[in-house]
Amino acid sequence: MTQFPEKLGTAVDEWVAAEHPQLVAVRRHLHAHPELAFAEFETTSFLEQRLRKAGLDPRRLPTGTGLVVELGSGGAGGGPIVVLRADIDALPLADLKDVPYASVREGMCHACGHDVHTTVVLGAALALATLDDLPGTVRCVFQPAEETVPGGATEVVAAGVLEGASRAFALHCDPSLPAGTVGLRTGAITAACDRMDVTLTGPGGHTARPQLTVDLVDALGRLITDLPALMSRQVDPRAGMSLVWGAVNAGVAANAIPQRGSLRGTVRVLDRDTWQDAEGLLRSLVERVAATTGADVEVDYVRGVPPVVNDPRAVALLRSAALETVGSEGLRLSPQSMGGEDFGWFADVLPIALARLGTHGGGAPLDLHRGTFDVDERAIGVGVRLLARTALHALAADAGSPPAGPVPHPGRSGTGGRR
């Protein structure tokens, strides 16, 4: 097939150039109408209508929100299947921007760029749908609830959406990179993120006589400082494991030793094998430190998301597409992030790769998870071209390769929460 994938990639470029105003309009509509995890009903309907208008047949995920749609005939004809994934939920944050497309919903905002991710995958689906020569299937997944723990990706895996596919690709906005650039990295690109709550209890007492009771404030202080230090001597430094406390609470009176105190923090790690053992290690270290103080201790450990570990071959396919999209001058080595991303669950089924999409348009970078976050919308077209071309390269590379088989569902545990 001499046209594939170079000529098809050129057709994608032409489609993006012609449809850029519509892509921007889609992104602005999504930004103005954010919805939280597992409540993305209007977003799902909006995407469904767009896909059906293009002659496609999307189906809803079992969760009631989110979609999957296929382009091409690989599933029926035995050709390869590759997955493109977008996350569609927003954050419970107020939109602080003075723009025409600011959120119309109080306390909700697309402050992580999911509106861009969704527009990019929608655009890739619509662009690829105009091509007649796909020698396989591109399966586009619009996933709910990325911002929860353990994330909506677990529901995608449980529903069997990834079965039969050879690899999956996604991207994430990066405000540290200028629009028109793409960041790539082989291996771990984001970290696992777990939550740990520690509760200490004791009899309480007078601060004049700490020797007659259990000084919980002192015990909390020991945990705050000793636990990260002990952990650093139990784990290979190359695993990139960190424990950072975000909240501490104990007592109300200056002259009373409290009966109860608590700590809350996150555990992050870049190495997947180390992540598997993190809970047992942290529980044992908490108990060891607490035992020296006499306090009773309870640990609530919630496993969150695994690290995103980019497959080398999948990154190579992204790199080929990126060179055609932004050229060598637009490629960057993406640094590792200690942030969490539930796309890592997809790696339980098939090889994955996550790219960074530059969104900075000048001035001070507008950081993620803030109500002021915004993007240079020229990045949208770059993202569409990147993922559509990646899908074309992957179909070419995977022709004749056996698909990945199903694996056990990672399970859904814990409660919702931001990472």
C-alpha positions as CSV (number, residue, x, y, z in Angstrom):
1,M,0.0,0.0,0.0
2,T,2.2,2.8,-1.3
3,Q,0.0,5.5,0.1
4,F,0.4,4.4,3.7
5,P,1.2,6.1,6.0
6,E,2.9,9.1,4.3
7,K,0.1,10.2,2.0
8,L,-2.6,9.5,4.6
9,G,-0.6,11.6,7.0
10,T,-0.6,14.5,4.5
11,A,-4.4,14.1,4.2
12,V,-4.7,14.4,8.0
13,D,-2.6,17.6,7.9
14,E,-4.9,19.1,5.3
15,W,-8.0,18.2,7.3
16,V,-6.6,19.8,10.4
17,A,-5.7,23.0,8.6
18,A,-9.2,23.3,7.2
19,E,-11.0,22.4,10.4
20,H,-8.9,24.3,12.9
21,P,-11.6,26.9,13.7
22,Q,-14.1,24.1,14.4
23,L,-11.6,22.3,16.7
24,V,-11.1,25.5,18.7
25,A,-14.9,25.9,18.9
26,V,-15.2,22.4,20.3
27,R,-12.5,23.0,22.9
28,R,-14.1,26.2,24.0
29,H,-17.5,24.6,24.3
30,L,-16.0,21.8,26.5
31,H,-14.1,24.3,28.6
32,A,-17.2,26.3,29.3
33,H,-19.2,23.2,30.2
34,P,-17.0,21.1,32.6
35,E,-18.4,18.0,34.4
36,L,-16.9,16.0,37.2
37,A,-16.0,12.4,37.3
38,F,-18.6,9.9,36.3
39,A,-21.1,12.8,35.8
40,E,-19.9,13.7,32.3
41,F,-23.3,13.1,30.7
42,E,-23.5,16.3,28.6
43,T,-19.9,16.0,27.5
44,T,-20.6,12.4,26.4
45,S,-23.7,13.4,24.5
46,F,-21.9,16.3,22.8
47,L,-19.1,14.0,21.6
48,E,-21.6,11.3,20.6
49,Q,-23.5,13.7,18.4
50,R,-20.3,14.9,16.7
51,L,-19.2,11.4,16.0
52,R,-22.6,10.2,14.7
53,K,-22.7,13.3,12.4
54,A,-19.5,12.0,10.8
55,G,-21.1,8.7,10.1
56,L,-19.5,6.9,13.0
57,D,-21.1,4.5,15.6
58,P,-19.9,5.4,19.1
59,R,-21.0,3.3,22.0
60,R,-21.2,4.4,25.7
61,L,-19.1,2.8,28.3
62,P,-20.8,0.7,31.0
63,T,-20.3,3.5,33.5
64,G,-22.9,5.6,31.6
65,T,-20.4,8.3,30.6
66,G,-17.5,8.1,28.2
67,L,-17.5,6.6,24.7
68,V,-15.6,4.2,22.5
69,V,-15.7,4.4,18.7
70,E,-13.8,2.5,16.0
71,L,-12.5,3.6,12.6
72,G,-11.6,1.1,9.9
73,S,-12.2,-2.6,9.8
74,G,-9.3,-4.2,11.5
75,G,-11.5,-5.8,14.2
76,A,-13.5,-7.7,11.7
77,G,-10.9,-8.1,9.1
78,G,-8.0,-9.3,11.3
79,G,-5.9,-6.2,10.9
80,P,-4.2,-4.5,13.8
81,I,-6.0,-2.4,16.3
82,V,-4.5,0.6,18.1
83,V,-6.0,2.8,20.8
84,L,-6.1,6.5,21.2
85,R,-7.3,7.7,24.6
86,A,-8.7,11.0,25.9
87,D,-9.9,11.9,29.4
88,I,-13.1,13.9,29.6
89,D,-13.7,14.9,33.3
90,A,-12.9,18.3,34.9
91,L,-11.7,19.3,38.4
92,P,-13.7,20.8,41.3
93,L,-12.0,24.1,41.0
94,A,-13.3,27.6,40.3
95,D,-12.4,29.0,36.8
96,L,-10.5,32.3,37.5
97,K,-10.0,33.4,33.9
98,D,-11.6,36.4,32.3
99,V,-12.3,34.8,28.9
100,P,-15.4,34.3,26.8
101,Y,-15.2,30.5,27.2
102,A,-14.8,30.5,31.0
103,S,-16.7,27.8,32.9
104,V,-20.4,28.5,33.3
105,R,-20.5,26.0,36.2
106,E,-19.6,27.2,39.6
107,G,-16.7,25.4,41.2
108,M,-15.8,23.3,38.1
109,C,-13.0,23.9,35.6
110,H,-11.0,22.1,33.0
111,A,-7.8,23.1,34.8
112,C,-5.8,20.0,33.7
113,G,-6.3,20.3,29.9
114,H,-8.8,17.5,29.5
115,D,-10.9,19.7,27.2
116,V,-7.8,19.8,24.9
117,H,-7.1,16.1,25.2
118,T,-10.8,15.4,24.3
119,T,-10.8,17.8,21.4
120,V,-7.5,16.2,20.1
121,V,-8.8,12.7,20.1
122,L,-12.2,13.8,18.6
123,G,-10.3,15.6,15.9
124,A,-8.1,12.6,15.2
125,A,-11.2,10.3,15.0
126,L,-12.9,12.7,12.6
127,A,-9.8,13.2,10.5
128,L,-9.1,9.5,10.2
129,A,-12.7,8.8,9.4
130,T,-12.2,10.7,6.1
131,L,-9.5,8.2,4.9
132,D,-10.4,5.2,2.9
133,D,-7.2,3.1,3.2
134,L,-6.9,2.3,6.9
135,P,-5.4,-1.2,7.0
136,G,-6.7,-1.8,10.5
137,T,-8.7,-0.2,13.3
138,V,-8.2,2.9,15.3
139,R,-10.2,2.6,18.5
140,C,-10.8,6.0,20.2
141,V,-11.6,5.9,23.9
142,F,-13.2,8.9,25.6
143,Q,-12.6,8.0,29.3
144,P,-14.4,9.3,32.3
145,A,-13.1,10.0,35.8
146,E,-9.3,10.4,35.3
147,E,-9.2,12.8,38.2
148,T,-10.4,10.2,40.7
149,V,-8.6,7.4,42.6
150,P,-8.0,4.7,41.2
151,G,-9.3,6.4,38.1
152,G,-11.8,5.7,35.3
153,A,-9.2,3.8,33.4
154,T,-9.9,0.8,35.6
155,E,-13.5,0.8,34.3
156,V,-12.2,0.8,30.7
157,V,-10.0,-2.2,31.4
158,A,-12.8,-4.0,33.2
159,A,-15.2,-3.5,30.2
160,G,-12.7,-5.2,27.9
161,V,-12.4,-2.1,25.7
162,L,-8.7,-2.7,25.2
163,E,-8.9,-6.4,24.2
164,G,-7.4,-7.2,20.9
165,A,-5.5,-4.0,20.6
166,S,-1.7,-3.9,20.1
167,R,-0.9,-0.6,21.9
168,A,-2.4,2.6,23.2
169,F,-1.4,6.2,23.0
170,A,-2.4,9.4,24.8
171,L,-1.1,12.9,25.4
172,H,-1.2,15.4,28.2
173,C,-1.0,19.2,28.1
174,D,2.4,20.6,29.3
175,P,2.4,24.3,30.1
176,S,6.2,24.3,30.5
177,L,6.6,23.6,26.8
178,P,5.8,26.1,24.1
179,A,3.0,25.4,21.7
180,G,4.3,23.7,18.6
181,T,6.5,21.3,20.6
182,V,6.1,17.7,21.8
183,G,7.8,16.1,24.8
184,L,8.6,12.4,24.7
185,R,10.3,10.0,27.1
186,T,10.9,6.3,27.3
187,G,10.2,4.5,30.6
188,A,8.5,6.1,33.5
189,I,7.1,9.5,32.6
190,T,4.6,9.9,35.5
191,A,4.6,8.5,39.0
192,A,2.3,6.2,41.0
193,C,0.3,8.1,43.5
194,D,-1.2,6.6,46.7
195,R,-2.8,8.3,49.7
196,M,-1.9,7.5,53.3
197,D,-3.8,8.6,56.4
198,V,-2.2,8.0,59.8
199,T,-4.2,8.3,63.1
200,L,-2.6,8.3,66.5
201,T,-4.5,8.0,69.8
202,G,-3.6,8.2,73.4
203,P,-5.0,9.0,76.9
204,G,-4.3,12.8,76.6
205,G,-3.2,14.9,79.5
206,H,-1.7,18.2,80.8
207,T,1.3,19.7,79.0
208,A,2.9,20.2,82.5
209,R,3.2,16.4,82.9
210,P,4.0,14.8,79.5
211,Q,5.8,12.0,81.2
212,L,2.5,10.7,82.6
213,T,0.8,10.3,79.2
214,V,1.5,9.8,75.5
215,D,2.6,13.1,73.9
216,L,0.8,12.7,70.6
217,V,2.1,16.0,69.1
218,D,5.6,14.8,69.7
219,A,4.7,11.5,68.2
220,L,3.3,13.2,65.1
221,G,6.4,15.2,64.8
222,R,8.5,12.1,64.8
223,L,6.4,10.5,62.1
224,I,6.6,13.7,60.0
225,T,10.4,13.8,60.0
226,D,11.5,10.2,60.7
227,L,9.2,8.3,58.3
228,P,10.5,9.9,55.0
229,A,14.1,9.5,56.3
230,L,13.6,5.8,57.1
231,M,11.9,5.2,53.8
232,S,14.8,6.7,51.9
233,R,17.1,4.0,53.4
234,Q,14.7,1.1,52.6
235,V,14.1,1.9,48.9
236,D,16.5,2.0,45.9
237,P,17.0,5.7,45.2
238,R,16.5,5.0,41.5
239,A,12.9,4.1,42.2
240,G,12.0,7.8,42.8
241,M,9.9,7.1,45.8
242,S,8.8,10.1,47.9
243,L,6.4,10.7,50.9
244,V,5.1,14.2,51.4
245,W,2.7,15.2,54.1
246,G,-0.1,17.5,53.1
247,A,-2.1,17.8,56.4
248,V,-1.5,17.5,60.1
249,N,-4.1,17.9,62.9
250,A,-4.0,17.6,66.6
251,G,-5.4,19.4,69.6
252,V,-7.1,22.8,70.3
253,A,-5.6,24.1,73.5
254,A,-2.0,25.1,74.1
255,N,-1.8,23.5,77.5
256,A,-3.6,20.2,76.8
257,I,-2.0,17.1,75.2
258,P,-4.7,15.8,72.8
259,Q,-6.1,12.3,72.7
260,R,-6.1,12.1,68.9
261,G,-3.9,13.4,66.1
262,S,-3.7,12.7,62.3
263,L,-1.5,13.0,59.3
264,R,-2.4,12.9,55.6
265,G,0.0,12.6,52.8
266,T,0.8,11.1,49.4
267,V,3.2,8.4,48.4
268,R,4.7,8.7,44.9
269,V,7.0,6.4,43.1
270,L,8.3,6.0,39.5
271,D,9.1,2.3,39.6
272,R,6.2,-0.1,39.2
273,D,7.7,-3.0,41.1
274,T,8.5,-0.7,44.1
275,W,4.9,0.7,44.0
276,Q,3.6,-2.9,44.4
277,D,5.5,-3.2,47.7
278,A,5.0,0.4,48.9
279,E,1.9,-0.2,51.2
280,G,3.5,-3.0,53.2
281,L,6.8,-1.0,53.6
282,L,5.0,2.2,54.8
283,R,2.7,0.4,57.2
284,S,5.7,-1.4,58.9
285,L,7.7,1.9,59.1
286,V,4.7,3.8,60.7
287,E,4.3,1.1,63.3
288,R,8.0,1.0,64.0
289,V,8.1,4.8,64.7
290,A,4.8,4.9,66.6
291,A,6.0,2.0,68.9
292,T,8.7,4.2,70.3
293,T,6.2,6.8,71.4
294,G,3.6,4.6,73.1
295,A,0.8,5.9,70.8
296,D,-1.8,3.6,69.3
297,V,-1.7,3.9,65.5
298,E,-4.1,3.2,62.6
299,V,-3.1,3.4,59.0
300,D,-5.5,3.9,56.1
301,Y,-3.6,3.3,52.9
302,V,-5.4,3.9,49.6
303,R,-3.7,2.7,46.4
304,G,-4.2,5.2,43.7
305,V,-2.8,4.9,40.2
306,P,0.4,3.1,38.9
307,P,3.2,5.0,37.1
308,V,2.9,5.5,33.4
309,V,5.8,3.6,32.0
310,N,6.2,4.3,28.3
311,D,7.0,1.4,26.1
312,P,10.1,2.0,24.0
313,R,8.6,0.8,20.7
314,A,5.4,2.8,21.3
315,V,7.6,5.9,22.0
316,A,9.5,5.3,18.7
317,L,6.2,5.4,16.9
318,L,5.3,8.6,18.6
319,R,8.7,10.0,17.7
320,S,8.2,9.2,14.0
321,A,4.8,11.0,14.0
322,A,6.3,13.9,16.0
323,L,9.1,14.4,13.5
324,E,6.5,14.7,10.7
325,T,4.3,17.0,12.9
326,V,6.8,19.4,14.5
327,G,10.2,18.5,13.1
328,S,13.3,17.7,15.1
329,E,13.4,21.3,16.3
330,G,10.0,20.8,18.0
331,L,10.9,17.6,19.9
332,R,11.8,17.8,23.6
333,L,13.0,15.2,26.1
334,S,10.1,15.3,28.6
335,P,11.2,15.3,32.3
336,Q,9.7,12.7,34.7
337,S,6.7,14.0,36.6
338,M,5.7,13.0,40.1
339,G,2.1,13.7,39.2
340,G,-0.4,10.8,38.8
341,E,-2.2,9.7,35.6
342,D,-4.5,6.7,35.5
343,F,-3.5,5.9,31.9
344,G,-0.9,3.7,33.6
345,W,-3.7,1.1,34.2
346,F,-3.8,0.5,30.4
347,A,-0.3,-1.0,30.7
348,D,-1.9,-4.0,32.5
349,V,-3.3,-5.0,29.1
350,L,-1.0,-3.6,26.4
351,P,2.1,-1.4,25.7
352,I,1.4,2.3,26.2
353,A,3.0,5.7,25.5
354,L,2.0,9.1,26.8
355,A,3.3,12.3,25.0
356,R,3.5,15.8,26.4
357,L,1.8,18.5,24.3
358,G,3.3,21.9,24.6
359,T,0.6,24.5,25.3
360,H,2.5,27.6,26.5
361,G,1.8,30.7,24.4
362,G,4.0,33.3,26.0
363,G,4.4,35.0,29.4
364,A,4.4,33.2,32.7
365,P,3.5,29.5,32.4
366,L,-0.1,28.8,33.5
367,D,0.3,25.8,35.7
368,L,-2.0,22.8,35.8
369,H,-4.6,22.3,38.5
370,R,-5.1,26.1,38.9
371,G,-8.1,28.1,38.0
372,T,-6.0,30.3,35.8
373,F,-4.9,27.5,33.6
374,D,-5.3,28.1,29.8
375,V,-3.6,27.0,26.6
376,D,-2.4,28.4,23.3
377,E,-5.0,26.9,21.1
378,R,-2.5,26.4,18.2
379,A,-1.5,23.3,20.2
380,I,-4.9,21.6,19.4
381,G,-4.0,21.1,15.7
382,V,-0.5,19.8,16.7
383,G,-2.1,17.3,19.0
384,V,-4.6,16.0,16.4
385,R,-1.8,15.6,13.8
386,L,0.4,13.9,16.3
387,L,-2.1,11.3,17.4
388,A,-3.6,10.6,14.0
389,R,-0.1,10.2,12.5
390,T,0.9,8.0,15.4
391,A,-2.1,5.8,14.8
392,L,-1.1,5.5,11.1
393,H,2.5,4.5,12.0
394,A,1.3,2.0,14.6
395,L,-1.1,0.3,12.1
396,A,1.8,0.0,9.7
397,A,4.1,-1.3,12.3
398,D,1.7,-3.7,13.9
399,A,0.4,-5.3,10.7
400,G,1.1,-9.0,11.1
401,S,1.8,-8.7,14.8
402,P,-0.3,-10.7,17.3
403,P,-2.6,-8.5,19.4
404,A,-2.3,-8.3,23.2
405,G,-4.4,-10.7,25.1
406,P,-6.7,-9.9,28.0
407,V,-5.3,-9.7,31.5
408,P,-7.0,-9.6,34.9
409,H,-8.9,-6.4,35.7
410,P,-6.9,-4.3,38.2
411,G,-10.0,-3.7,40.4
412,R,-11.6,-0.6,41.7
413,S,-10.8,0.4,45.2
414,G,-10.6,3.5,47.4
415,T,-12.6,6.7,47.1
416,G,-12.6,9.5,44.7
417,G,-10.0,12.3,45.0
418,R,-7.6,14.5,43.2
419,R,-4.1,13.4,42.7
